[in-house]
Structures are given as C-alpha cells and as structure tokens.
Amino acid sequence: MGEIIQFPGREPHTDPERETALNEIRGLLEQAIDALPEPFREVFVLRQVEGLSVEETALVLSLPPDTVKTRLHRARMRLRRALQHQLAPALKGTFPFDGKRCQRLTAAVLRRLGLRADLA
C-alpha cells in the first residue's frame, strides 16, 4: 500500500469554515498593514513578517535601533486600533447568554472553586 504524503504547510484535516475565517482575518490584517504610514509599515514588515532583528532592520533602513523599536511599537498600536474598530461589532455576539447552559457552567465553576453552586 502507498503512503499519503500531506502537502507541506497544510494541516491534515482542515476545516473549511476555519480556513475561510483565517483567510478573512489575513485579509483584514493585510489591509490594516497596507494602511500604515510607510515608515511604520516598513519596520513592521521587516520585523514581524520577515523576522529580522532590531539591529538588522536598523541596518536595512539606515535607522538607529531605538527608532526601529519606537516605530514597531507605534505600528502595533495603530494595527490594534484598526483591527479593534473592525472586529468589535463581531465580538459583541460571540458569547451570548445561553440560559441553562450558562447556569450549568457557572455552577460547575463555583463547585470547583469550593463555593456554593445553588444556581441550577
């Protein structure tokens, strides 16, 4: 019998829904990175995407290492704000109250903590 060899970089049993969600998140990240001002985008891509060190990035961009650190920090903050703005509406309904299920979960947590669990 032959052996099935997985394509490199692919998970053996990928979930189509998960893959679609990851692709959408990647798209949001790419848009947010593209929207960064060029000095921040350059540093972010070299450090986070390409994996260069602070020193290597500073050398490539002819910048002091402290400037690289500052720009990376500011790039991350801008990305965080941009993504938070885009994703916040989707997060509001992520864990809605689910009646009995939530009561059971709360009771189980309280029991494990050694507290009263007479919610059920």
Summary of the structure (lengths in Angstrom):
residues: 120
radius of gyration: 22.4
end to end distance: 54.7
largest distance: 64.8
contacts: 249
relative contact order: 0.08
helix: 66%
strand: 0%
